[in-house]
Every structure is written in structure tokens, then in C-alpha cells.
Amino acid sequence: MDVLAIENLNVTFRTDEGIKHAVRDVSFTLNNEKLAIVGESGSGKSTVGKAILRLNPPSTLVTADALRFGETDLLACNEKAIRAIRGQHISMIMQDPKFSLNPVMTVGEQIAEALSVHRRISKREARLAALEMLKEVSIADPEHVYGQYPHEISGGMGQRIMIAMMVIPEPDIIIADEPTSALDVSVQQDVLNILTRLIEKKNISLIFISHDLNLVKKFCDHVLVMYGGRVVESIRADALSNASHPYTRGLMESLPSLRHRRDVLPVMTRDQNWLTQDYTP
């Protein structure tokens, strides 16, 4: 059975200018794998991730023929039921820890809380589990970092803290929304290595939202390419260089290369038909 199954997901926002369609007829299944959702800013990839956990604002209307986590219909869940799923079964790593971590709680307390809110354990047990989790994300001095506040840690360490918070309840799925976009390349690779090791160790499925095609080609198993709220191509990550859709090819060709000098980078061309019609090579 699929861990997550989505059929014809649509997300619209009510605005002063009228209804805005952010996601159109998105369908995919997630098994025990690392699935990437890629596209330009505004393509709807983050909106899909938030719709799964019902984290969009109140002005949002989410509809789908199916939105199932295992045998659970996520659209039919009341607020109490969806809160029980968030964190315990499906976690989400946000893009920037500066805006996601609580500034008035130590990072250790936040990791411990992420576990204790879902399990009946003592404060001491939660603290010990949080310290162990800090070791798991390669924090050199867990005792010291446990007592630090978010403003006292670097961006790379903050992202490790976010990973620790999302992994410690041992969910079935993690949705990572551009978790490395604000990090240096060397730190980025360290964070990805930590994330890979933990999800493989704990058998967690991953939805990795990104705009970095070079990264997902190496890191993920399968890729969904989004344009204007639609999935225009579904392809194995190791086959991205042979993509058939002109939008995917345009994204790949626009990547600069240190090995092959080009006088001019290609200009991305777009077709309005991609918003409503399936592409046929």
C-alpha cells in the first residue's frame, strides 16, 4: 500500500482580486523513497507540501479526488485528527529555521517538546532523547547546544535542529521545503548527508521540495516537475538529463557549468498550453 496517495489535488486562494489557482490537478503516490518536487518560485511546489498537512491559510480551498495517508482520508480529518498526524506521522521541515524555531525556548527544549507532545514520557526522558538526537545530527557538544536559543546558533546548525525536531517522533513521512537553500555548499552537503542517514535508518519516506535540479538529481529517487501549479513531467532523478518536456529541458539547460563554457545561457521559453494540456513529445 502507498504511504501517501494524491489524486487531482487542487488548491485555490480567495483574494481581493478573486479566486487564484495555485495548484491544478496534481497526482502522485509516495512509497518508501525520496521524491523531489521541483520548479521555479511560484510553481506551487510548497503549496502542495502545506496542503498535505492543511497548513495553508484560512483563505485556501483544498479539493482532491483522493488525499490519503495510508488508509486515512486527510481531507475528511477534523482539526483534532490532523493535529495528531502532524509531527507524529508526517513532519515538515521549513525553509528557514530563523522563522520556524521559537525564539524564547532553547533549541533543546523544542526538540524535547516535539517528542513529548506525541508520547507519554517524563521530562527527563524527553531531555535524554533530545540530547541523543543532537548527537544523531552531528552536533559536537549536545549539552551546550541544548541550552542555546535560536539566535545563538548558525544557519547550518539551525537546520540540523529542525531536522532533529522533525525526525525525533520517527514519522512515516518528512516534507522538506527547500531545507538547504540558505546554506553554503559545504554545509548543504553535510545537512543532506545527515538527512539521508536518518531517513534510511528510521525508514522514513521523503518529499523534498527544491529549485536545485543538480541537487535533486544526485539526492532523490524520483522527480515531479511543476509549472504554473501543474505537474508537467514525472521522471526518475537519474534520467533528468534525458527529460522530454521542454520546460524540464529548459530548466536543465539554464544551469551554468564549470566544465563547459557557454557564451550565452539559453532563455527559458514557456507555452500557455502547458497550464491546461498534457505535453505529448
C-alpha positions as CSV (number, residue, x, y, z in Angstrom):
1,M,0.0,0.0,0.0
2,D,1.2,3.5,-0.8
3,V,2.4,5.7,2.1
4,L,0.7,8.7,0.5
5,A,-1.7,8.8,-2.4
6,I,-2.8,12.1,-4.1
7,E,-5.3,12.3,-7.0
8,N,-6.2,15.5,-8.7
9,L,-5.2,17.9,-5.9
10,N,-6.4,21.4,-6.5
11,V,-5.6,24.4,-4.3
12,T,-7.2,27.9,-4.7
13,F,-6.9,31.1,-2.7
14,R,-9.6,33.6,-2.2
15,T,-8.2,37.1,-2.8
16,D,-9.5,40.6,-3.2
17,E,-8.9,40.2,-7.0
18,G,-10.9,36.9,-7.0
19,I,-10.0,33.2,-6.9
20,K,-6.4,32.4,-7.7
21,H,-5.5,28.8,-8.7
22,A,-2.2,27.8,-7.1
23,V,-2.2,24.0,-7.7
24,R,-4.0,22.2,-10.5
25,D,-4.9,18.5,-10.8
26,V,-1.7,17.3,-9.1
27,S,-1.5,13.5,-8.7
28,F,1.3,11.3,-7.4
29,T,2.0,8.4,-5.0
30,L,4.8,8.2,-2.4
31,N,6.3,4.9,-1.3
32,N,9.5,4.3,0.7
33,E,11.5,6.7,-1.4
34,K,13.0,10.3,-1.8
35,L,10.6,12.2,-4.0
36,A,11.5,15.6,-5.3
37,I,9.1,18.4,-6.3
38,V,10.9,21.0,-8.4
39,G,10.1,24.1,-10.3
40,E,10.5,27.9,-10.3
41,S,9.3,30.1,-7.5
42,G,5.5,30.3,-7.6
43,S,5.1,27.0,-9.4
44,G,3.1,25.6,-6.4
45,K,5.5,23.1,-5.0
46,S,5.5,24.4,-1.4
47,T,1.7,24.8,-1.6
48,V,1.4,21.1,-2.3
49,G,3.5,20.3,0.7
50,K,1.5,22.5,3.0
51,A,-1.8,21.2,1.6
52,I,-1.0,17.7,2.7
53,L,-0.8,18.8,6.3
54,R,-3.5,21.5,6.0
55,L,-1.1,24.3,6.8
56,N,-2.3,26.8,4.2
57,P,-4.1,30.0,5.4
58,P,-7.9,30.1,6.0
59,S,-8.5,31.7,2.6
60,T,-7.4,28.4,1.0
61,L,-9.7,25.8,-0.6
62,V,-8.2,22.4,-1.0
63,T,-10.0,19.7,-3.0
64,A,-8.9,16.3,-4.4
65,D,-10.4,13.1,-5.6
66,A,-8.1,11.4,-3.1
67,L,-5.7,12.7,-0.4
68,R,-4.8,9.6,1.6
69,F,-2.1,8.8,4.2
70,G,-2.2,5.1,4.3
71,E,-5.9,4.3,4.9
72,T,-6.6,7.8,6.4
73,D,-8.5,10.3,4.3
74,L,-6.7,13.6,5.1
75,L,-9.5,15.7,3.7
76,A,-12.0,14.1,6.0
77,C,-10.0,14.6,9.1
78,N,-11.2,17.1,11.7
79,E,-8.7,19.5,13.3
80,K,-8.0,17.2,16.2
81,A,-7.3,14.3,13.9
82,I,-5.0,16.3,11.6
83,R,-3.1,17.6,14.6
84,A,-2.4,14.0,15.7
85,I,-1.0,13.3,12.3
86,R,1.2,16.4,12.1
87,G,4.6,15.6,13.6
88,Q,3.8,12.1,14.7
89,H,3.2,10.7,11.3
90,I,4.0,13.5,8.8
91,S,6.6,16.2,9.6
92,M,7.6,19.3,7.7
93,I,11.0,20.9,7.7
94,M,10.5,24.6,6.8
95,Q,12.9,26.6,4.6
96,D,14.4,28.9,7.2
97,P,14.9,27.9,10.8
98,K,15.1,31.6,11.9
99,F,11.3,31.9,11.2
100,S,10.4,28.3,12.4
101,L,12.1,28.0,15.7
102,N,10.6,29.5,18.9
103,P,12.9,32.4,19.9
104,V,12.0,32.2,23.6
105,M,12.7,28.5,24.0
106,T,16.1,26.8,23.9
107,V,16.6,24.5,20.9
108,G,16.9,21.5,23.2
109,E,13.5,22.2,24.8
110,Q,12.0,22.5,21.4
111,I,13.4,19.1,20.3
112,A,12.2,17.5,23.6
113,E,8.7,19.1,23.1
114,A,8.5,17.7,19.6
115,L,8.7,14.2,21.2
116,S,6.8,14.6,24.4
117,V,3.7,16.1,22.7
118,H,3.2,12.8,20.9
119,R,4.4,10.4,23.6
120,R,3.7,9.9,27.3
121,I,7.3,10.3,28.7
122,S,8.9,12.2,31.5
123,K,10.8,15.5,31.1
124,R,14.0,13.7,31.9
125,E,13.3,11.0,29.2
126,A,12.5,13.7,26.7
127,R,15.7,15.6,27.5
128,L,17.8,12.5,27.2
129,A,16.2,11.6,23.9
130,A,16.8,15.2,22.6
131,L,20.4,15.0,23.6
132,E,20.8,11.7,21.7
133,M,19.1,13.3,18.7
134,L,21.5,16.2,18.8
135,K,24.3,13.6,18.5
136,E,22.5,12.0,15.6
137,V,22.6,15.3,13.7
138,S,26.3,15.6,14.3
139,I,26.2,18.3,17.0
140,A,29.6,18.2,18.7
141,D,28.6,19.4,22.1
142,P,24.9,18.4,22.7
143,E,24.8,19.5,26.3
144,H,25.9,23.1,25.4
145,V,23.7,23.4,22.3
146,Y,20.7,22.0,24.2
147,G,20.7,25.2,26.3
148,Q,21.2,27.7,23.4
149,Y,18.5,29.9,21.9
150,P,17.8,30.0,18.1
151,H,19.6,33.4,17.7
152,E,22.8,31.9,19.2
153,I,23.2,29.3,16.5
154,S,24.3,29.4,12.9
155,G,22.1,28.7,9.9
156,G,23.6,25.3,9.3
157,M,23.2,24.3,12.9
158,G,19.6,25.7,12.9
159,Q,18.8,23.4,10.0
160,R,20.2,20.5,11.9
161,I,18.0,21.4,14.9
162,M,14.9,21.5,12.6
163,I,15.8,18.0,11.2
164,A,16.2,16.7,14.8
165,M,12.8,18.1,15.7
166,M,11.1,16.5,12.7
167,V,12.9,13.2,13.0
168,I,12.7,12.6,16.7
169,P,9.0,11.4,16.7
170,E,10.0,8.9,13.9
171,P,7.3,9.9,11.4
172,D,6.4,8.0,8.3
173,I,6.9,11.0,6.0
174,I,9.0,14.1,6.1
175,I,8.3,17.0,3.8
176,A,11.4,19.1,3.5
177,D,10.7,22.5,2.0
178,E,14.0,23.8,0.5
179,P,15.9,22.9,3.7
180,T,19.3,23.8,2.3
181,S,18.6,26.8,0.1
182,A,20.1,29.4,2.5
183,L,23.2,27.3,3.3
184,D,26.8,27.3,1.9
185,V,27.5,24.4,-0.5
186,S,29.8,22.6,2.0
187,V,27.3,23.0,4.9
188,Q,24.5,22.0,2.5
189,Q,26.1,18.7,1.7
190,D,26.6,17.9,5.4
191,V,22.9,18.6,6.1
192,L,21.8,16.4,3.2
193,N,24.1,13.6,4.4
194,I,22.6,13.8,7.9
195,L,19.1,13.8,6.5
196,T,19.8,10.8,4.2
197,R,21.3,8.8,7.0
198,L,18.4,9.4,9.4
199,I,15.6,8.7,7.0
200,E,17.3,5.5,5.9
201,K,18.0,4.4,9.4
202,K,14.4,5.1,10.5
203,N,12.7,4.0,7.3
204,I,11.1,7.4,6.6
205,S,9.7,8.5,3.2
206,L,10.8,11.9,2.0
207,I,9.2,14.7,-0.1
208,F,12.0,17.1,-1.0
209,I,10.9,20.5,-2.3
210,S,13.6,22.3,-4.2
211,H,14.5,24.5,-7.2
212,D,18.0,23.0,-7.4
213,L,17.9,20.3,-10.2
214,N,21.6,19.5,-9.8
215,L,21.0,18.7,-6.1
216,V,17.9,16.5,-6.6
217,K,19.5,14.6,-9.5
218,K,22.0,13.3,-7.0
219,F,19.9,13.2,-3.9
220,C,16.5,11.9,-4.8
221,D,14.9,8.8,-6.5
222,H,12.1,10.4,-8.5
223,V,11.2,14.0,-9.6
224,L,8.0,15.8,-10.2
225,V,8.5,19.0,-12.3
226,M,5.9,21.7,-11.7
227,Y,4.9,24.6,-13.9
228,G,2.1,27.0,-13.1
229,G,0.6,24.7,-10.4
230,R,0.7,21.6,-12.6
231,V,2.9,18.6,-12.8
232,V,4.3,18.7,-16.3
233,E,6.7,15.8,-16.0
234,S,7.3,12.8,-13.7
235,I,10.7,11.3,-14.2
236,R,13.5,9.3,-12.4
237,A,16.1,11.6,-10.9
238,D,18.9,9.9,-12.7
239,A,17.2,10.5,-16.0
240,L,16.7,14.2,-15.7
241,S,19.3,14.9,-18.3
242,N,17.1,13.0,-20.8
243,A,13.9,14.7,-19.9
244,S,11.3,15.0,-22.7
245,H,9.2,18.1,-21.6
246,P,10.6,21.4,-23.0
247,Y,10.1,23.1,-19.6
248,T,12.2,20.5,-17.8
249,R,14.8,20.6,-20.6
250,G,14.8,24.4,-20.3
251,L,15.5,24.2,-16.5
252,M,18.3,21.8,-17.1
253,E,19.9,23.8,-19.9
254,S,19.7,27.0,-17.9
255,L,22.1,25.6,-15.3
256,P,25.6,27.1,-15.6
257,S,28.5,24.6,-15.8
258,L,32.1,24.9,-14.6
259,R,33.2,22.3,-17.1
260,H,31.6,23.6,-20.3
261,R,31.9,27.3,-21.1
262,R,28.9,28.9,-22.9
263,D,28.9,32.4,-24.1
264,V,25.2,32.8,-23.6
265,L,22.8,30.8,-21.4
266,P,19.6,29.7,-23.1
267,V,16.5,31.7,-22.5
268,M,13.6,29.8,-21.0
269,T,10.6,29.6,-23.3
270,R,7.1,28.9,-22.0
271,D,3.8,27.8,-23.5
272,Q,0.4,28.7,-22.0
273,N,-0.9,25.4,-23.2
274,W,1.2,23.7,-20.5
275,L,-1.2,25.1,-18.0
276,T,-4.2,23.2,-19.4
277,Q,-2.9,20.4,-21.7
278,D,-0.7,17.4,-21.2
279,Y,2.5,17.5,-23.2
280,T,3.0,14.9,-26.0
281,P,6.6,14.7,-27.3
